[in-house]
Structure formats: C-alpha cells, structure tokens
Amino acid sequence: MTATNVDVLLVGGGVMSATLGMLLKQLDPAMTITLVERLDHVAHESTDGWNNAGTGHAGYCELNYTPEDQNGNVTIERALAINASFEVTLQFWSYLVEQGIIQNPSDFINATAHQSFVWGEKDVAFLRKRHELLSNHHLFAEMKFSESPEQLREWMPLIMSSRDTNVPFAATRVEHGSDVDFGSLTRRMIAHLEQQDGFDLRLSHSVKSLRKSKRGHWRVVVEDEKTGKDLEINAKFVFLGAGGGSLPLLQKSNIDESQGYGGFPVSGQWLVCQDQDVVKRHSSKVYGKAPVGAPPMSVPHLDTRIINGKPALLFGPFAGFTTKFLKKGSVFDLFSSVKPYNVAPMMAVGRDNMDLTKYLIAESFQSHKDRVASLRNFFPDAQEKNWKLQNAGMRVQIIKKDAKGHGKLEFGTEIVAAKDGTLAALLGASPGASTAVQAMIDVLERCFKDRIASPEWLARMRELVPSYGQSLVNDGALLKQVRERTLSTLKLR
C-alpha cells in the first residue's frame, strides 16, 4: 500500500470541503491539501443543483427561522444570525469574482426576489408581526409587506392567478434575494484548486478507516474504487464534509466529541416545470408555512431556479422516510450508525417523534395527483402535465443528548471538532451551503487557533471577508458598506 503525507485531508467533494480548501489555500498557498470524493465527480450529492433548494438562505423568506410561540411571540434572533452569516458568504464569493477565480457571477448566482406568502387571518397576523420586527433591524430594512391583491399580483402573478380574494392573504418581499447553483460554484472552486501546487483531487476514493497515530496525525486509508487498491494518507488535519456521510466517518474517528451523536435521515423530492411559457411568468422564490408535524426542510416553496444555466421552476420539497444517509448510499446506513453510546438518544427521538415519522411515511406514498394538489395551494392554475417528479438530495438531521441525557432532534447544522483541533466534521442540514463560509471560518477558529490569530492570517482574512471579526448584526454602517459591494459585484441589485 502506497502512502502520502499532507497537511490537510478534505473528505467529500461538496461545497463545504471546496470552501475550506479555498480559504486555506488563500491563507497559506504552501499548504498541501488532498480532497477525496467517493463518486466519480464532485458536487454530485447534496451540493448538486437538483439536490437542494438553491436558495441563498438569508432569513428573508424562510418562516421557520422566525418561530412563533403559543402566546403569539415571534423571535427573530435565528434569522438575524443566518442573514449575517450569508453576508459573510457573499463577501467571500465577491472576492473570488474580483480576483477572477470565478469569471462571471451569473454562472452560479442570480438575483431572485425572496418572498413569503400566507393566507388565513392567523397566518396573516403572524407575517405582519414578523415583518414589523425584522424591518426594524438594519439587516432587513428593505423588506416590504403587503396585503393588497393588486400588489401581490405584481409580485407573484402565478400564485395570485385565480385565487379567491375573499380569503385574507399577505406577502413580504426582498428584492436582493438570490438563487444559487451550489454545484456550479463548487465545481469552479475545485477546478481552481486543481491548478494550485500542493492540491490533489482523488475521485472514486472512499474512506475505509481513520485512526490517530502516535505522532498525533491521522492515518486514513482510502480505497480506489476503480482499481481496488488502498492508499494511506497521513494528515495533520482532517475535515469530514461528506454531507450525510459525515456521521459514519465521525464515528470511525472515535474521538470523544463524537459520543452520543446519531442521525435521522430524511429524503426529498421536487415537482419540476421546464415549460418556458410557465417558467417566464414567475421570477422569485416564494416560501409558505410548513404543515403541522412537518420538518423544517419541508417548508413548501415555489422557486425560480437556474441550474447549469437553464431556467426552471421547482415546487416542494416533498419529504420522505428513508434509512439511507446519502442519495447514493446504502439502506443499512441508519442501522449501522447505531452504537452503544447513541442508542438511548436515538430511541428517545424515535419515541418522541412518532408524528414526524408517520408524516414522512405518508409523504412517501403520495401520488403525483396528491403532489400537484399541494402545488395548487400555491399556484391554483397549475397543470398536472407540466410538472414532473425529481428526486432531491438526502438530509441527515442531528440526534444528540440534551442536558438531561435524553435524545434531542436538531434541524440545524453543527461543527463537531476534536479538542486538539486535528479533526472536524460538519453535521446537519439547513441552512447548510448558504452559510458555508461562516461555518468554515468557525472550523479555522477552532482548529487553526494560533495561525488565524497571527497578524499574517488576520490581515489576509480581512481581505477575503472585510467584516471578519466584526458584527454585522450590531453594526449597521458596516453592513451597508459590505452589502453595497457584494450586491454590485455579484450583480444582485
């Protein structure tokens, strides 16, 4: 078995690994990096354009980021945090465009208004309150609200077509939202990395084992699935950015921090329309409220999408129950992830979330006619013949112990890092790729503490992300400065 030594090993060829690789190479061009991907090309699982919503998640339209309690109180803190994180991502993407690393921003990001739409007195009251709270903050100052049928017909003509105006409805709108083809973005970043000295891309390579050596480095054995030969990679730092595959790999590492984690897999599907007579009548992302008992990833939305340069409309997602952790995974993934240290939390989550499980199973057995009926809640005039079913990517929600040692189901993302900073993994789903830059900066701050605090790296970080080390939530003047640059550079205004 041949062996190689590197500074950094990235596992998974998606947007997270690509982003971390780009950041590290910009901070230290001499760093040696190997990226291994088990499929025969990159960005083909969760990052692929058809496998995610493509929404530049900024909290503008996603109502689940501003939950309402039983007393009618709306909290906006998560929306503020997500919006600020997406602004960090936009700054780094702007840097890539300004440096010519990505030639044309429209190859991966396009201006697409973000809208929320609700009907019924209770939900209209919620949206009105949400708008009032958000628009009073500088991050959301440009958000518009309307209950006017005339205004809404202008904002969302497909959705307002043939709609009963006796039912109260309302919408909010932010003009500078975006549609992102994360697959295209990732392929461009990795293509650039391949041109750099000290970067090695290994496709069709899967991780068989990883363990800590006496020297404190990681000995990772990967198999070339085309030849069956093994390669030993000795790395000072390992990042597990393999989407749903990160949890099993984290378990293989056997670090103390992995104890107690489990996964709850959820599959998804879209209804897709590529009839250009329909597509050209809708130019926004419109999010509604999730059905009772549905996971946050099942918030219904009608989206303008541009994937590989081609426009389409997507509606969904329709969730389903699965035992796979990856779209091209194994039906045994869930069962093999059960360990002595996580069986109790996983059983507790299964017991406490029976309604969710029943919902996912029911979703799986819907007919095409059932799905089109759901679409008609948004687009009353939708014709069944114009919409086809498309499988989306897999999401593995986090299961972890709560303060009492019981199981808790999380719907966000979380970085799990070894205490010595030699390994990190990204678990979870939403908001995912939209906050990739902030998430990978968090990895740098936890695993490269000394270097990122050095004057050289600190100065470089502020070139890559001008707001680095400052709060966009608290500093309205700073936000204005960086947002003017990013919206102009990325052509989102």
Backbone torsions as a table, in degrees:
resi	resn	phi	psi	omega
1	MET	NA	126.4	178.1
2	THR	-77.1	157.6	-177.6
3	ALA	-136.4	151.6	177.6
4	THR	-142.3	151.8	179.3
5	ASN	-113.9	133.6	178.6
6	VAL	-139.3	162.0	173.5
7	ASP	-74.7	-42.3	-173.2
8	VAL	-135.5	134.7	171.2
9	LEU	-115.0	123.3	176.2
10	LEU	-104.9	126.2	-179.7
11	VAL	-109.3	117.7	-178.3
12	GLY	109.2	128.5	-176.3
13	GLY	-98.7	42.2	179.3
14	GLY	-104.6	-168.6	-172.9
15	VAL	-66.3	-30.9	-178.5
16	MET	-67.4	-51.2	179.2
17	SER	-62.5	-41.2	179.7
18	ALA	-62.2	-41.3	-179.9
19	THR	-65.8	-45.4	179.7
20	LEU	-64.5	-41.3	177.3
21	GLY	-60.6	-42.6	178.4
22	MET	-63.8	-44.7	179.8
23	LEU	-60.8	-47.2	-177.6
24	LEU	-64.6	-40.4	179.7
25	LYS	-69.9	-29.7	175.6
26	GLN	-73.5	-33.8	-179.8
27	LEU	-79.2	-35.9	-178.8
28	ASP	-146.1	91.1	-177.8
29	PRO	-59.8	-21.3	-178.4
30	ALA	-81.6	-8.6	-177.3
31	MET	-66.3	135.7	177.6
32	THR	-93.8	130.4	-174.4
33	ILE	-134.6	133.3	170.8
34	THR	-117.6	135.2	175.4
35	LEU	-116.0	125.8	177.0
36	VAL	-113.3	136.9	-179.8
37	GLU	-134.0	130.2	-174.6
38	ARG	-76.1	-20.9	176.6
39	LEU	-88.2	174.0	-174.6
40	ASP	-88.3	3.5	169.6
41	HIS	-155.6	163.2	-173.1
42	VAL	-84.3	165.4	174.0
43	ALA	56.0	44.2	-176.0
44	HIS	-113.5	-5.0	176.7
45	GLU	-102.9	-119.5	-174.9
46	SER	-59.5	-28.9	-176.2
47	THR	-77.1	-20.8	-178.1
48	ASP	-58.2	143.5	-174.5
49	GLY	-54.5	-35.9	-178.5
50	TRP	-81.6	-10.5	-173.4
51	ASN	-98.5	5.6	177.8
52	ASN	-148.3	171.1	-174.9
53	ALA	-73.4	-19.2	-178.8
54	GLY	69.6	9.0	179.1
55	THR	-78.9	130.3	169.0
56	GLY	-72.1	87.7	-171.3
57	HIS	-63.0	111.6	-179.2
58	ALA	-129.0	6.6	-178.5
59	GLY	79.1	4.3	-177.9
60	TYR	-69.0	-42.9	-172.3
61	CYS	-119.0	-11.6	-173.2
62	GLU	-84.7	104.1	-172.9
63	LEU	-69.5	-22.7	-179.9
64	ASN	-71.1	-12.4	176.3
65	TYR	-83.3	-5.2	177.2
66	THR	-129.5	73.4	-174.5
67	PRO	-67.3	153.7	178.3
68	GLU	-115.4	129.4	179.9
69	ASP	-85.6	-178.5	-175.6
70	GLN	-65.7	-21.2	179.6
71	ASN	-92.3	4.9	178.8
72	GLY	83.8	10.4	177.7
73	ASN	-83.0	131.4	-179.0
74	VAL	-105.7	129.1	178.3
75	THR	-105.5	137.0	-174.1
76	ILE	-117.3	1.9	-173.5
77	GLU	-59.6	-40.7	-178.8
78	ARG	-67.1	-38.8	177.7
79	ALA	-62.2	-40.5	178.4
80	LEU	-62.4	-45.2	-178.7
81	ALA	-64.5	-42.4	-179.6
82	ILE	-67.0	-40.8	178.9
83	ASN	-61.7	-45.1	179.3
84	ALA	-63.2	-37.8	178.3
85	SER	-65.9	-40.1	178.4
86	PHE	-66.3	-34.3	176.0
87	GLU	-62.9	-35.1	175.0
88	VAL	-63.8	-44.4	177.5
89	THR	-59.4	-44.5	179.9
90	LEU	-61.5	-35.1	178.8
91	GLN	-64.3	-43.1	-179.9
92	PHE	-68.7	-40.9	176.6
93	TRP	-62.1	-37.2	177.9
94	SER	-62.9	-40.5	176.7
95	TYR	-59.7	-44.3	-179.4
96	LEU	-60.9	-38.5	178.9
97	VAL	-70.9	-44.8	-178.8
98	GLU	-62.5	-32.6	179.8
99	GLN	-85.4	-1.6	-179.7
100	GLY	76.8	8.6	177.0
101	ILE	-66.9	-37.8	168.2
102	ILE	-117.2	121.4	-171.6
103	GLN	-73.0	-45.4	-172.8
104	ASN	-128.8	114.6	-177.9
105	PRO	-58.7	-29.8	-178.7
106	SER	-68.3	-8.2	173.8
107	ASP	-69.1	-19.6	-179.1
108	PHE	-138.4	-16.7	-178.4
109	ILE	-139.3	138.8	-178.7
110	ASN	-140.3	142.1	179.2
111	ALA	-61.7	125.1	-179.3
112	THR	-148.2	114.5	-178.2
113	ALA	-56.8	142.0	176.6
114	HIS	-105.0	126.5	-176.2
115	GLN	-132.9	149.2	170.0
116	SER	-114.4	142.2	-178.2
117	PHE	-138.2	129.0	178.9
118	VAL	-138.1	161.2	174.7
119	TRP	-140.1	158.8	-175.1
120	GLY	94.1	143.3	-173.3
121	GLU	-57.5	-42.2	-176.9
122	LYS	-64.0	-47.3	-177.7
123	ASP	-72.4	-32.1	175.4
124	VAL	-64.0	-41.7	178.0
125	ALA	-62.8	-40.0	176.9
126	PHE	-61.8	-46.7	-177.4
127	LEU	-65.9	-37.3	178.1
128	ARG	-62.0	-44.5	179.7
129	LYS	-66.8	-41.4	178.4
130	ARG	-59.1	-45.7	179.6
131	HIS	-62.3	-42.6	-179.4
132	GLU	-59.5	-44.5	-178.6
133	LEU	-69.8	-46.0	-176.4
134	LEU	-69.5	-44.4	-174.6
135	SER	-68.6	-14.5	175.2
136	ASN	-81.6	-4.7	176.7
137	HIS	-104.8	143.0	-174.4
138	HIS	-61.4	-26.7	178.6
139	LEU	-64.8	-28.8	-174.8
140	PHE	-120.2	20.1	-173.5
141	ALA	-61.3	-24.5	-177.0
142	GLU	-90.4	5.3	179.7
143	MET	-72.5	131.2	178.3
144	LYS	-104.1	152.4	178.3
145	PHE	-132.3	141.4	177.2
146	SER	-153.4	145.1	169.9
147	GLU	-116.1	9.0	-177.0
148	SER	-81.6	123.2	177.6
149	PRO	-57.9	-37.5	-179.8
150	GLU	-64.6	-44.7	179.2
151	GLN	-64.3	-41.7	-178.5
152	LEU	-69.1	-30.8	175.4
153	ARG	-64.9	-32.5	177.0
154	GLU	-72.9	-40.4	-178.2
155	TRP	-71.3	-40.2	-171.8
156	MET	-144.2	73.7	-173.8
157	PRO	-60.3	-38.2	179.5
158	LEU	-63.7	-43.6	-175.7
159	ILE	-69.3	-32.8	-178.4
160	MET	-88.2	-5.3	180.0
161	SER	-65.5	129.1	176.3
162	SER	59.1	22.4	-178.2
163	ARG	-84.8	141.2	178.9
164	ASP	-69.3	111.1	-177.3
165	THR	-79.3	-0.6	175.0
166	ASN	-78.8	-15.0	177.5
167	VAL	-92.2	128.1	178.8
168	PRO	-66.8	139.3	176.7
169	PHE	-146.4	163.6	-177.9
170	ALA	-155.9	161.2	179.5
171	ALA	-149.3	154.8	167.7
172	THR	-119.2	159.7	-176.3
173	ARG	-149.6	134.3	170.4
174	VAL	-122.9	120.7	-173.3
175	GLU	-67.3	-36.7	-171.2
176	HIS	-92.0	34.0	170.9
177	GLY	-72.1	178.3	-176.4
178	SER	-147.3	152.9	167.8
179	ASP	-109.2	131.3	-175.0
180	VAL	-123.2	128.9	171.9
181	ASP	-94.1	88.9	-175.9
182	PHE	-64.7	-27.7	176.9
183	GLY	-65.3	-47.4	178.8
184	SER	-61.9	-43.4	178.1
185	LEU	-59.1	-47.3	-177.6
186	THR	-63.8	-42.9	179.7
187	ARG	-62.7	-35.6	178.4
188	ARG	-70.5	-39.6	178.6
189	MET	-65.7	-43.6	-178.6
190	ILE	-69.9	-34.5	175.4
191	ALA	-61.1	-39.6	176.9
192	HIS	-66.1	-43.2	-180.0
193	LEU	-61.0	-36.4	-179.7
194	GLU	-63.5	-21.6	178.9
195	GLN	-84.0	-7.2	-176.2
196	GLN	-93.4	143.5	174.5
197	ASP	-62.9	141.1	174.9
198	GLY	84.3	11.4	176.2
199	PHE	-117.3	132.6	-176.8
200	ASP	-130.9	122.5	178.0
201	LEU	-103.1	125.7	179.4
202	ARG	-119.0	101.2	177.4
203	LEU	-85.4	160.0	-179.6
204	SER	56.3	35.7	176.9
205	HIS	-121.7	125.2	-179.9
206	SER	-116.9	146.9	-178.4
207	VAL	-78.2	124.5	176.4
208	LYS	-94.3	-39.4	-178.6
209	SER	-156.4	154.7	170.9
210	LEU	-148.9	130.8	179.6
211	ARG	-148.0	157.4	-177.3
212	LYS	-81.2	133.9	176.0
213	SER	-88.3	169.0	178.6
214	LYS	-64.0	-24.3	179.5
215	ARG	-78.8	-7.0	-179.6
216	GLY	91.4	1.8	176.4
217	HIS	-93.4	170.2	179.0
218	TRP	-101.6	128.2	174.7
219	ARG	-99.4	109.1	-174.9
220	VAL	-115.0	123.9	177.1
221	VAL	-101.6	121.9	178.0
222	VAL	-118.7	148.6	-179.7
223	GLU	-108.0	131.7	171.5
224	ASP	-77.9	109.6	-173.0
225	GLU	-71.8	-12.4	177.7
226	LYS	-85.7	-35.6	-177.6
227	THR	-106.9	-17.7	-176.6
228	GLY	80.1	1.2	-179.0
229	LYS	-84.4	148.6	178.9
230	ASP	-96.8	149.2	174.8
231	LEU	-129.3	132.4	176.3
232	GLU	-97.2	124.6	177.8
233	ILE	-114.2	119.2	176.6
234	ASN	-99.9	115.5	-172.2
235	ALA	-125.0	141.2	175.0
236	LYS	-73.8	-29.3	-179.4
237	PHE	-142.7	138.8	178.9
238	VAL	-124.8	132.2	173.3
239	PHE	-116.2	126.9	178.7
240	LEU	-100.2	98.2	-179.4
241	GLY	-120.0	50.9	-171.4
242	ALA	-102.7	27.3	179.1
243	GLY	59.6	-129.4	179.0
244	GLY	-63.6	-19.5	179.0
245	GLY	-80.3	-5.4	-177.4
246	SER	-68.8	-37.4	-177.4
247	LEU	-62.3	-50.8	178.0
248	PRO	-59.2	-36.4	178.7
249	LEU	-68.7	-40.0	177.1
250	LEU	-61.3	-39.8	177.8
251	GLN	-64.2	-36.0	177.9
252	LYS	-64.6	-31.5	-178.6
253	SER	-66.6	-28.7	177.7
254	ASN	61.4	26.8	175.3
255	ILE	-73.1	153.8	-177.3
256	ASP	-57.7	-35.6	-174.9
257	GLU	-69.2	-14.4	-179.6
258	SER	-81.4	-13.4	-174.2
259	GLN	-64.1	134.9	175.3
260	GLY	93.5	-14.5	-178.4
261	TYR	-80.6	139.6	172.6
262	GLY	-135.9	179.9	-178.5
263	GLY	-135.8	145.8	177.3
264	PHE	-121.3	101.5	-174.9
265	PRO	-78.1	142.2	177.6
266	VAL	-134.4	127.9	176.7
267	SER	-94.0	172.0	-179.2
268	GLY	-151.6	157.7	176.8
269	GLN	-142.5	154.1	176.7
270	TRP	-120.0	152.6	160.0
271	LEU	-93.8	129.9	-174.7
272	VAL	-121.4	133.4	174.6
273	CYS	-120.5	125.9	176.2
274	GLN	-119.1	14.2	173.8
275	ASP	-72.9	111.2	-171.4
276	GLN	-66.1	-22.9	175.4
277	ASP	-66.0	-31.4	176.5
278	VAL	-85.1	-45.5	-175.3
279	VAL	-56.8	-41.7	-174.5
280	LYS	-71.9	-8.9	179.4
281	ARG	-90.5	-0.9	-178.2
282	HIS	-134.8	126.8	-176.2
283	SER	-138.2	53.1	179.7
284	SER	-161.7	174.6	170.9
285	LYS	-111.4	121.2	-176.2
286	VAL	-117.8	115.8	-178.7
287	TYR	-105.6	140.0	175.3
288	GLY	-111.1	-157.0	178.3
289	LYS	-101.8	141.6	179.8
290	ALA	-70.0	145.7	174.6
291	PRO	-61.2	154.2	177.9
292	VAL	-59.6	129.3	179.3
293	GLY	90.7	-6.7	-178.4
294	ALA	-83.9	148.0	175.1
295	PRO	-71.9	157.5	-178.3
296	PRO	-56.0	-31.0	-179.3
297	MET	-67.9	-10.4	-179.0
298	SER	-99.1	16.2	174.1
299	VAL	-58.8	122.4	-176.6
300	PRO	-71.1	137.0	176.9
301	HIS	-152.5	146.5	177.0
302	LEU	-107.9	115.1	-167.1
303	ASP	-118.7	135.3	160.1
304	THR	-74.4	129.3	178.1
305	ARG	-128.7	144.6	169.5
306	ILE	-127.7	104.9	-176.5
307	ILE	-116.5	123.5	-175.9
308	ASN	53.0	36.4	175.4
309	GLY	83.4	-0.5	-176.2
310	LYS	-110.1	128.1	-179.4
311	PRO	-78.4	147.0	177.8
312	ALA	-157.0	169.4	170.8
313	LEU	-115.8	138.0	175.3
314	LEU	-122.0	141.9	172.1
315	PHE	-130.3	139.0	179.0
316	GLY	145.7	-146.2	-2.1
317	PRO	-84.6	157.0	173.0
318	PHE	-99.8	116.2	-175.5
319	ALA	-80.1	160.1	177.0
320	GLY	-149.3	164.7	179.9
321	PHE	-95.5	137.2	-179.6
322	THR	-150.7	164.3	172.1
323	THR	-111.6	4.3	177.2
324	LYS	-84.4	147.5	175.0
325	PHE	-97.6	-16.0	178.9
326	LEU	-135.9	154.1	179.4
327	LYS	-58.7	-39.5	176.4
328	LYS	-104.6	40.2	-178.5
329	GLY	-98.9	-161.5	-177.4
330	SER	-113.1	147.1	177.5
331	VAL	-67.0	-10.4	179.3
332	PHE	-94.0	2.0	-176.0
333	ASP	-56.3	-48.2	-177.5
334	LEU	-62.7	-45.4	-175.8
335	PHE	-66.7	-38.8	-179.1
336	SER	-72.9	-14.6	178.9
337	SER	-83.9	-8.3	-179.7
338	VAL	-77.7	121.8	-178.7
339	LYS	-125.3	163.4	178.6
340	PRO	-55.6	-33.3	-176.2
341	TYR	-83.1	-11.3	-179.7
342	ASN	-121.4	0.1	-176.0
343	VAL	-63.7	-38.7	-179.6
344	ALA	-66.0	-49.0	176.7
345	PRO	-59.6	-39.0	-178.8
346	MET	-67.8	-39.6	177.9
347	MET	-66.6	-37.6	179.4
348	ALA	-65.2	-41.5	178.7
349	VAL	-65.0	-41.9	177.5
350	GLY	-60.3	-41.5	179.9
351	ARG	-67.9	-41.5	-174.4
352	ASP	-83.2	-7.7	-176.7
353	ASN	-125.4	37.3	179.4
354	MET	-62.6	-35.3	179.1
355	ASP	-63.1	-38.8	178.1
356	LEU	-65.1	-44.3	179.9
357	THR	-61.7	-43.9	178.4
358	LYS	-62.5	-39.6	178.9
359	TYR	-61.7	-45.8	-177.7
360	LEU	-64.9	-40.0	178.8
361	ILE	-66.0	-42.4	178.2
362	ALA	-61.4	-41.1	177.8
363	GLU	-59.3	-39.1	-177.4
364	SER	-62.9	-28.6	-175.4
365	PHE	-98.3	10.8	177.3
366	GLN	-66.7	146.7	174.1
367	SER	-87.8	169.3	177.2
368	HIS	-60.8	-38.5	179.2
369	LYS	-63.7	-38.4	177.4
370	ASP	-62.3	-43.0	-178.2
371	ARG	-67.6	-40.1	178.2
372	VAL	-65.9	-32.9	176.2
373	ALA	-63.2	-38.7	175.6
374	SER	-65.0	-41.0	177.3
375	LEU	-58.7	-38.0	-176.1
376	ARG	-69.8	-14.7	170.0
377	ASN	-64.3	-29.7	178.6
378	PHE	-94.9	-46.4	-174.2
379	PHE	-123.0	88.7	-172.3
380	PRO	-56.4	-30.6	-175.5
381	ASP	-94.5	12.7	-177.7
382	ALA	-58.5	134.7	178.5
383	GLN	-101.8	126.2	-175.7
384	GLU	-54.2	-36.6	-175.1
385	LYS	-67.9	-19.8	-176.9
386	ASN	-86.7	-5.2	-172.2
387	TRP	-121.9	130.6	179.4
388	LYS	-122.1	154.0	-176.7
389	LEU	-85.9	134.7	179.6
390	GLN	-129.6	128.3	177.3
391	ASN	-72.1	135.4	177.6
392	ALA	-99.3	-171.4	-177.7
393	GLY	-83.3	174.9	178.2
394	MET	-94.1	149.0	173.2
395	ARG	-131.0	133.9	177.5
396	VAL	-112.7	106.2	179.1
397	GLN	-74.2	149.5	-175.3
398	ILE	-79.9	135.2	167.2
399	ILE	-114.1	129.8	-179.9
400	LYS	-147.5	166.5	177.5
401	LYS	-75.3	140.4	173.3
402	ASP	-90.8	-173.8	-175.6
403	ALA	-60.6	-25.1	-179.2
404	LYS	-94.2	3.0	-179.9
405	GLY	84.9	4.8	177.9
406	HIS	-89.1	172.9	179.9
407	GLY	-81.3	144.5	179.0
408	LYS	-139.1	132.8	179.5
409	LEU	-95.7	122.5	-178.9
410	GLU	-108.7	143.6	-179.9
411	PHE	-112.1	9.9	179.1
412	GLY	-102.4	-160.4	175.7
413	THR	-112.2	155.1	-178.7
414	GLU	-150.6	138.1	174.3
415	ILE	-96.5	127.1	174.7
416	VAL	-110.0	121.8	-176.1
417	ALA	-127.9	142.0	174.5
418	ALA	-65.7	146.7	-175.8
419	LYS	-63.8	-24.6	178.4
420	ASP	-88.7	1.8	175.4
421	GLY	74.4	15.9	-177.4
422	THR	-93.7	-8.9	-179.5
423	LEU	-150.9	141.6	175.5
424	ALA	-142.6	150.2	177.9
425	ALA	-137.0	145.3	175.6
426	LEU	-106.8	121.3	179.2
427	LEU	-113.7	158.0	173.3
428	GLY	97.8	-170.4	-173.0
429	ALA	-130.0	-104.5	-171.4
430	SER	-61.3	141.3	0.2
431	PRO	-86.0	-0.2	168.1
432	GLY	55.1	-123.3	-168.2
433	ALA	-57.7	-31.5	-178.0
434	SER	-62.3	-28.0	-179.6
435	THR	-108.5	24.8	-176.2
436	ALA	-58.2	-41.4	-176.1
437	VAL	-66.3	-46.7	177.8
438	GLN	-62.0	-40.2	179.7
439	ALA	-62.8	-41.6	-179.2
440	MET	-75.2	-28.0	171.2
441	ILE	-64.3	-39.0	176.0
442	ASP	-60.7	-38.8	176.4
443	VAL	-62.3	-44.0	178.8
444	LEU	-60.8	-42.6	-177.4
445	GLU	-69.1	-27.5	-179.2
446	ARG	-90.8	-30.6	-172.3
447	CYS	-112.5	-12.5	176.9
448	PHE	-128.5	46.5	-170.8
449	LYS	-54.8	-50.8	-175.4
450	ASP	-66.1	-40.9	-175.7
451	ARG	-71.9	-40.6	-177.5
452	ILE	-72.8	-18.6	176.3
453	ALA	-86.6	-7.9	-179.7
454	SER	-71.5	152.4	179.1
455	PRO	-56.9	-36.5	-177.5
456	GLU	-66.2	-49.9	-179.1
457	TRP	-70.3	-36.2	-179.8
458	LEU	-63.0	-44.8	178.7
459	ALA	-64.0	-40.1	-179.1
460	ARG	-67.8	-39.0	179.1
461	MET	-59.8	-36.5	-178.7
462	ARG	-76.0	-14.3	169.6
463	GLU	-79.5	-39.7	-179.2
464	LEU	-72.7	-41.6	-178.5
465	VAL	-136.2	93.3	-173.8
466	PRO	-55.0	-27.6	-179.3
467	SER	-86.0	3.8	-174.4
468	TYR	-54.4	132.4	179.1
469	GLY	84.7	0.5	-179.4
470	GLN	-123.6	162.5	-175.4
471	SER	-103.1	115.5	174.4
472	LEU	-74.8	-21.1	176.6
473	VAL	-69.6	-36.5	-174.8
474	ASN	-97.1	-19.9	-171.7
475	ASP	-114.6	96.2	-178.4
476	GLY	-67.4	-36.0	-179.9
477	ALA	-66.0	-40.8	178.0
478	LEU	-64.4	-42.6	178.4
479	LEU	-58.5	-46.9	-179.5
480	LYS	-57.1	-42.0	-178.6
481	GLN	-64.3	-48.9	-176.3
482	VAL	-74.0	-34.7	-178.3
483	ARG	-69.0	-37.2	177.0
484	GLU	-59.6	-41.0	179.4
485	ARG	-67.3	-48.7	-174.0
486	THR	-68.8	-41.7	-179.8
487	LEU	-64.4	-34.0	177.4
488	SER	-72.9	-49.7	-177.0
489	THR	-63.1	-40.8	-177.2
490	LEU	-91.4	2.3	175.6
491	LYS	59.6	47.3	-178.5
492	LEU	-102.9	-9.1	-178.8
493	ARG	-80.2	NA	NA
